[in-house]
Amino acid sequence: MLKKVSVTDVVLGMYIHELCGSWMDHPFWKAGFTLHTLDELHSLQNSAITEVWIDTAKGLDLPAGVQSEELEPVIERAQTILQEADVAERAEPIVSMAEEVQRAFKICERSKDAVFSMFSEVRMGHAIEMHGVAQVVDEMAQSILRHPSALLSLVRLKNADEYTYMHSVAVSALMIALARQLQLSAEQVQQAGVAGLLHDVGKMMIDNSILNKPGRLSDAEFAKMRLHPVYGAKLLLDSGSAVSAEVYDVCLHHHEKYDGSGYPKKLKGQEISLFARMAAICDVYDAITSDRPYKKGWGPAESLQRMAQWQGHFDPLLFQAFVRTMGIYPVGSLVRLNSGRLAVVIEQNEQTLLKPKVKVFFSSKAKMPIEQEVLDLACSQCTDSIIAREPLEDWEFRNLDALWLE
């Protein structure tokens, strides 16, 4: 039986089914383990994780009277949070998804190269050429204006070797899209994109052996990793780069949490700037949907649902806006329909986020592929609907993203 419990109530002998937070919040390279040593317990308690799921069938239970939550009400609450985002119509894309995907591929490559160059300059103590940064951000902003789902879906696709650079591109794109959703000014949208590009520049001061370690970090390594916001802010200052106060603030505070449990300053609520609260959401979403050497990424819809379960991590109003930006079932999500078929979400429906366009390709009943078919779940003639998100780890589908890229 799964129970969601406070880290303060965790004891040796409990089976940790899942840690409620991004992989950057803790030093463990996987969930699904029994706490055997005091060293492991202390590492967990000293991390940025505040809650975990324990499996009482595989380890110790809580003592009587200690508060916990069971799985069903937590999922129901998360689903309510997500559905509340489906409150307004969204602007129709200017071009088709297929047309913009072709442009967005090239934008991703140019942006990745630009970030690599920028980070290299900062590592050598040189100032960042901000005109080049502005060009990268403007190109992404124009793509998102034409059709947001194209670029936002493509930036999720990255291999482990290019993660550091593509993560910055992805967070920049997500920040731009969220800023547009919030109807910020053109200048603020631009600054949000620049902040996303530079938010993780401090990782240039962290050894790759730590960044890409395929195992649990030692306490010393984890402490080093958590210093990257401070390193990044210092790099921006020392390099003489003409970054705005908002960009500097995001670099320093994108790991703060709304309830004050984040780092490096444990800021709380409105003490955290708007851009830093936005970046906290965008940074975590891209991190948990990306494959790493030590962790397979979660599916897009599954990631949003888990983020909705993490109480206190994010500004709730900004998280609602982020869900409206991405969709309740973002492009690339694996879902189960009431017909028993599995499908991949290929495009949002601008009238309702609960009924996207999907491509069916597999029968969960027969356990075999079926003829592919595109369904518009919002169409009045369509009798199918989404009944569940499907965890990617439950299936062995290869190159699932090719289905929505076709």
Phi and psi in degrees as a GROMACS rama.xvg file:
@    title "Ramachandran Plot"
@    xaxis  label "Phi"
@    yaxis  label "Psi"
@TYPE xy
-88.8497  136.615  LEU-2
-135.899  137.536  LYS-3
-93.1142  121.042  LYS-4
-131.171  158.566  VAL-5
-72.4151  143.596  SER-6
-58.3353  -30.6779  VAL-7
-66.5807  -17.6228  THR-8
-100.018  0.675883  ASP-9
-76.7276  137.852  VAL-10
-132.192  164.549  VAL-11
-59.5351  142.102  LEU-12
97.8055  -11.494  GLY-13
-78.7505  147.448  MET-14
-96.8991  116.923  TYR-15
-85.6081  106.119  ILE-16
-79.1688  -39.4678  HIS-17
-158.754  142.437  GLU-18
-99.0522  128.745  LEU-19
-84.8414  81.9573  CYS-20
168.564  172.247  GLY-21
-68.296  158.32  SER-22
-63.2648  -20.2302  TRP-23
-75.6015  -7.26554  MET-24
-88.3487  -10.3931  ASP-25
-151.21  161.127  HIS-26
-90.5698  1.90659  PRO-27
-87.2164  138.073  PHE-28
-88.5833  -7.96887  TRP-29
-156.75  158.95  LYS-30
-97.7336  -179.285  ALA-31
80.7708  59.8271  GLY-32
-152.65  155.229  PHE-33
-92.7118  133.749  THR-34
-73.0849  112.397  LEU-35
-107.527  -27.4684  HIS-36
-122.712  155.105  THR-37
-64.0376  -31.3914  LEU-38
-61.1775  -44.1838  ASP-39
-64.9136  -42.628  GLU-40
-63.2083  -44.2919  LEU-41
-65.5073  -38.3073  HIS-42
-62.4551  -40.9228  SER-43
-65.1743  -46.4402  LEU-44
-68.8365  -25.6124  GLN-45
-92.0757  -0.0355175  ASN-46
-84.5468  -177.445  SER-47
-88.435  6.69226  ALA-48
-80.2226  131.669  ILE-49
-109.709  -21.2398  THR-50
-139.112  151.638  GLU-51
-139.213  160.369  VAL-52
-97.3667  128.586  TRP-53
-110.548  152.385  ILE-54
-110.632  107.133  ASP-55
-74.0049  -11.3527  THR-56
-79.8114  -16.1483  ALA-57
-115.009  -7.07426  LYS-58
-158.207  -171.134  GLY-59
-64.3438  148.965  LEU-60
-94.7815  169.594  ASP-61
-71.7049  150.162  LEU-62
-64.1889  155.076  PRO-63
-57.0819  136.161  ALA-64
92.8103  -11.9174  GLY-65
-83.109  132.638  VAL-66
-71.6255  140.33  GLN-67
-154.591  171.254  SER-68
-124.993  144.248  GLU-69
-93.599  166.922  GLU-70
-63.7995  -47.2563  LEU-71
-60.0773  -49.3246  GLU-72
-66.0187  -30.7881  PRO-73
-66.1342  -44.1041  VAL-74
-65.5931  -40.8075  ILE-75
-62.0547  -41.7729  GLU-76
-64.4894  -41.8554  ARG-77
-63.7986  -41.1856  ALA-78
-64.3945  -37.8008  GLN-79
-61.9673  -43.8849  THR-80
-59.7872  -43.8845  ILE-81
-67.0801  -43.6731  LEU-82
-67.5926  -27.1191  GLN-83
-66.8667  -15.3759  GLU-84
-75.7684  -16.7637  ALA-85
-86.7561  66.9514  ASP-86
-116.82  -9.96992  VAL-87
-150.803  153.249  ALA-88
-71.8931  152.092  GLU-89
-113.032  159.408  ARG-90
-65.4765  139.352  ALA-91
-69.6645  139.704  GLU-92
-60.2069  151.414  PRO-93
-79.842  -36.0018  ILE-94
-125.473  170.186  VAL-95
-72.4898  158.704  SER-96
-58.8161  -46.5435  MET-97
-61.1655  -40.3964  ALA-98
-66.2349  -43.0642  GLU-99
-74.7638  -29.5399  GLU-100
-58.1793  -39.7209  VAL-101
-62.1947  -42.5356  GLN-102
-67.8206  -42.0471  ARG-103
-64.4191  -33.2897  ALA-104
-55.1031  -48.2272  PHE-105
-68.5631  -37.066  LYS-106
-63.771  -40.911  ILE-107
-59.2229  -45.1641  CYS-108
-65.6085  -45.5329  GLU-109
-63.8045  -39.2945  ARG-110
-67.8461  -40.9845  SER-111
-61.1311  -44.5194  LYS-112
-62.4334  -39.0814  ASP-113
-66.1913  -41.7081  ALA-114
-65.281  -41.8904  VAL-115
-57.449  -44.7164  PHE-116
-64.5034  -44.1146  SER-117
-61.3808  -46.754  MET-118
-64.7751  -36.0479  PHE-119
-64.3557  -41.0553  SER-120
-62.9149  -43.2714  GLU-121
-65.3905  -40.3513  VAL-122
-59.9026  -32.9286  ARG-123
-88.2864  4.31431  MET-124
85.5958  11.5423  GLY-125
-91.8793  155.922  HIS-126
-73.1817  146.794  ALA-127
-76.8325  135.993  ILE-128
-79.6586  98.5683  GLU-129
-69.9419  -23.0422  MET-130
-63.3064  -40.2039  HIS-131
-65.3303  -38.28  GLY-132
-61.7458  -45.6419  VAL-133
-60.7446  -38.2375  ALA-134
-64.6942  -43.0137  GLN-135
-60.3884  -48.1201  VAL-136
-63.8356  -41.1513  VAL-137
-63.8392  -39.3984  ASP-138
-64.0417  -41.995  GLU-139
-66.8726  -40.2372  MET-140
-62.1519  -39.4661  ALA-141
-66.4707  -38.3111  GLN-142
-63.5091  -44.4861  SER-143
-64.5555  -33.9187  ILE-144
-66.7969  -38.3555  LEU-145
-70.2585  -45.9148  ARG-146
-163.725  100.394  HIS-147
-60.7826  -35.0365  PRO-148
-65.6426  -28.2284  SER-149
-62.3502  -60.4049  ALA-150
-67.8167  -41.6668  LEU-151
-63.6639  -28.5397  LEU-152
-81.98  -37.5779  SER-153
-68.7073  -37.2904  LEU-154
-67.7316  -15.4458  VAL-155
-71.8776  -24.4353  ARG-156
-86.3831  106.852  LEU-157
-152.18  150.204  LYS-158
-94.7026  166.517  ASN-159
-61.4226  -34.0621  ALA-160
-66.0367  -31.6798  ASP-161
-104.211  11.8595  GLU-162
-57.5086  -47.8801  TYR-163
-55.5415  -41.7164  THR-164
-82.1767  -43.7428  TYR-165
-70.3844  -27.3072  MET-166
-61.5048  -40.7963  HIS-167
-66.3229  -39.727  SER-168
-62.6792  -44.3401  VAL-169
-63.3143  -46.0449  ALA-170
-64.3825  -36.7451  VAL-171
-61.5175  -47.2067  SER-172
-62.3801  -42.3788  ALA-173
-64.4823  -39.5287  LEU-174
-63.882  -42.4658  MET-175
-60.6164  -47.6052  ILE-176
-65.006  -40.5858  ALA-177
-66.9269  -39.5441  LEU-178
-62.4881  -39.1142  ALA-179
-65.8524  -41.45  ARG-180
-59.5849  -36.6191  GLN-181
-80.8582  -1.32793  LEU-182
59.185  41.2343  GLN-183
-74.4463  164.334  LEU-184
-67.8836  162.983  SER-185
-58.0396  -39.7547  ALA-186
-65.6799  -40.3007  GLU-187
-68.0307  -37.5021  GLN-188
-59.9902  -44.1958  VAL-189
-61.2368  -46.3476  GLN-190
-65.677  -35.076  GLN-191
-63.1206  -40.8218  ALA-192
-66.0808  -41.9249  GLY-193
-62.8271  -42.1066  VAL-194
-60.4931  -40.0367  ALA-195
-63.9627  -40.9394  GLY-196
-62.8865  -36.4463  LEU-197
-103.278  1.4881  LEU-198
-61.9006  -30.6974  HIS-199
-108.062  20.8582  ASP-200
-60.9819  -23.59  VAL-201
-65.0745  -18.1865  GLY-202
-67.6683  -13.2  LYS-203
-65.4606  -16.3371  MET-204
-96.6156  2.4528  MET-205
-105.726  132.688  ILE-206
-60.7396  142.009  ASP-207
-61.0605  -27.5436  ASN-208
-63.78  -26.1256  SER-209
-88.1237  -45.3548  ILE-210
-58.2694  -37.886  LEU-211
-114.378  21.0248  ASN-212
-64.5636  123.947  LYS-213
-87.4547  47.6426  PRO-214
-170.143  -179.644  GLY-215
-65.2651  134.591  ARG-216
-75.5078  143.496  LEU-217
-69.8543  165.19  SER-218
-59.1861  -38.6091  ASP-219
-66.892  -41.7896  ALA-220
-66.3656  -39.8177  GLU-221
-66.2596  -40.4838  PHE-222
-61.7278  -39.8993  ALA-223
-63.3343  -45.2956  LYS-224
-59.2816  -40.832  MET-225
-70.3747  -8.8013  ARG-226
-87.1979  -4.20506  LEU-227
-61.3267  -31.3981  HIS-228
-63.3383  -38.7142  PRO-229
-67.9492  -44.3321  VAL-230
-58.5781  -43.4403  TYR-231
-64.0075  -44.5101  GLY-232
-61.5847  -40.401  ALA-233
-67.1476  -40.2516  LYS-234
-59.8126  -43.3045  LEU-235
-63.884  -39.8095  LEU-236
-67.687  -47.5777  LEU-237
-69.2544  -28.0384  ASP-238
-76.5043  -15.6163  SER-239
76.1664  14.5783  GLY-240
-67.0381  139.498  SER-241
-84.0543  63.292  ALA-242
-91.3792  152.873  VAL-243
-76.7452  167.292  SER-244
-62.9749  -34.0585  ALA-245
-65.2123  -41.4602  GLU-246
-66.753  -44.9625  VAL-247
-58.8992  -42.9112  TYR-248
-63.6461  -40.9041  ASP-249
-64.4075  -41.723  VAL-250
-58.3595  -39.5207  CYS-251
-83.049  -30.8677  LEU-252
-121.576  17.6905  HIS-253
-73.8519  -6.95309  HIS-254
-105.871  11.8629  HIS-255
-74.088  152.369  GLU-256
-119.75  153.172  LYS-257
-60.9991  -30.3936  TYR-258
-89.2762  3.34257  ASP-259
88.8091  7.6761  GLY-260
-94.3769  6.0791  SER-261
-86.9869  -164.064  GLY-262
-144.802  159.388  TYR-263
-92.0723  -10.2399  PRO-264
-109.201  -2.43907  LYS-265
53.4393  41.9695  LYS-266
-69.1646  155.579  LEU-267
-133.502  140.288  LYS-268
53.415  -129.082  GLY-269
-72.4464  -5.31734  GLN-270
-64.8175  -24.7779  GLU-271
-86.792  132.301  ILE-272
-63.9423  160.264  SER-273
-56.6534  -48.7275  LEU-274
-63.8286  -37.4817  PHE-275
-69.3113  -36.1889  ALA-276
-66.6374  -37.176  ARG-277
-64.8794  -45.7682  MET-278
-64.7765  -33.6396  ALA-279
-58.6154  -40.3468  ALA-280
-71.6468  -49.8371  ILE-281
-63.7122  -40.3919  CYS-282
-63.525  -46.8414  ASP-283
-66.8255  -43.5674  VAL-284
-58.5417  -47.5035  TYR-285
-67.7644  -36.6695  ASP-286
-62.9338  -45.2339  ALA-287
-81.6681  -14.017  ILE-288
-94.5097  -1.32894  THR-289
-102.581  142.834  SER-290
-74.5377  134.859  ASP-291
-122.567  166.761  ARG-292
-57.7114  -27.8222  PRO-293
-109.413  0.0593837  TYR-294
-158.004  128.64  LYS-295
-78.5287  134.823  LYS-296
-66.8026  151.049  GLY-297
-80.4639  158.733  TRP-298
-67.3051  156.656  GLY-299
-57.629  -48.8385  PRO-300
-68.4731  -39.1819  ALA-301
-61.7278  -39.0448  GLU-302
-63.9953  -44.229  SER-303
-62.714  -39.7017  LEU-304
-63.9951  -42.3235  GLN-305
-66.7374  -41.3069  ARG-306
-60.5411  -36.1871  MET-307
-66.4352  -22.0144  ALA-308
-82.342  -18.904  GLN-309
-83.7889  89.8219  TRP-310
-67.1926  131.887  GLN-311
92.4028  -10.2967  GLY-312
-73.3667  -42.438  HIS-313
-125.161  154.13  PHE-314
-60.3417  118.009  ASP-315
-61.8097  -36.4611  PRO-316
-70.4831  -39.2943  LEU-317
-68.7669  -34.5334  LEU-318
-65.408  -40.0738  PHE-319
-58.6862  -44.3367  GLN-320
-63.7655  -36.3799  ALA-321
-65.8896  -40.4613  PHE-322
-62.9651  -40.4202  VAL-323
-63.5708  -33.5626  ARG-324
-66.6588  -45.5283  THR-325
-89.3683  -29.6694  MET-326
99.4171  148.037  GLY-327
-63.703  -33.5736  ILE-328
-122.318  87.6963  TYR-329
-60.8327  158.996  PRO-330
-54.494  134.574  VAL-331
96.5365  -5.69719  GLY-332
-71.9662  138.938  SER-333
-93.2285  124.35  LEU-334
-132.78  157.429  VAL-335
-107.73  133.696  ARG-336
-98.0097  162.445  LEU-337
-66.9348  -13.5324  ASN-338
-79.3363  -6.93636  SER-339
91.36  -2.60624  GLY-340
-85.4751  150.523  ARG-341
-98.6222  146.464  LEU-342
-144.916  159.345  ALA-343
-110.264  134.359  VAL-344
-71.7958  128.516  VAL-345
-113.156  -17.4172  ILE-346
-167.152  149.612  GLU-347
-80.6764  154.58  GLN-348
-100.567  122.554  ASN-349
-71.9953  -14.5293  GLU-350
-87.6599  -32.9946  GLN-351
-149.547  130.251  THR-352
-77.7398  -11.424  LEU-353
-82.7545  -11.1652  LEU-354
-133.194  71.3298  LYS-355
-76.667  176.463  PRO-356
-82.9501  136.674  LYS-357
-133.19  161.069  VAL-358
-118.091  113.013  LYS-359
-80.6729  145.24  VAL-360
-152.158  -5.44465  PHE-361
-150.819  142.224  PHE-362
-98.003  118.593  SER-363
-73.6477  -20.9707  SER-364
-79.487  -47.79  LYS-365
-83.9743  -12.9821  ALA-366
58.1608  46.8741  LYS-367
-154.377  156.432  MET-368
-63.5189  151.097  PRO-369
-129.245  171.003  ILE-370
-61.3429  131.231  GLU-371
-71.673  141.221  GLN-372
-149.565  135.286  GLU-373
-90.7124  128.52  VAL-374
-120.241  134.534  LEU-375
-96.3857  102.237  ASP-376
-65.8014  -15.7735  LEU-377
-86.8527  -7.96019  ALA-378
-68.9941  137.589  CYS-379
-64.7987  -23.4123  SER-380
-84.0105  -11.1611  GLN-381
-82.1183  126.274  CYS-382
-99.6109  -4.04989  THR-383
-89.0173  155.575  ASP-384
-153.421  160.882  SER-385
-78.231  129.227  ILE-386
-113.68  -14.0218  ILE-387
-164.599  152.301  ALA-388
-85.9932  141.179  ARG-389
-106.406  121.066  GLU-390
-63.1927  134.458  PRO-391
-61.723  -32.6859  LEU-392
-70.5172  -13.4893  GLU-393
-80.0629  -9.58221  ASP-394
-131.557  158.052  TRP-395
-112.279  40.9581  GLU-396
-72.1515  134.385  PHE-397
-102.574  136.329  ARG-398
52.2624  51.0125  ASN-399
-60.2515  -31.5736  LEU-400
-66.4991  -21.0994  ASP-401
-60.8412  -25.5384  ALA-402
-66.1869  -38.7339  LEU-403
-89.0628  -14.1554  TRP-404
-83.9548  -15.9912  LEU-405
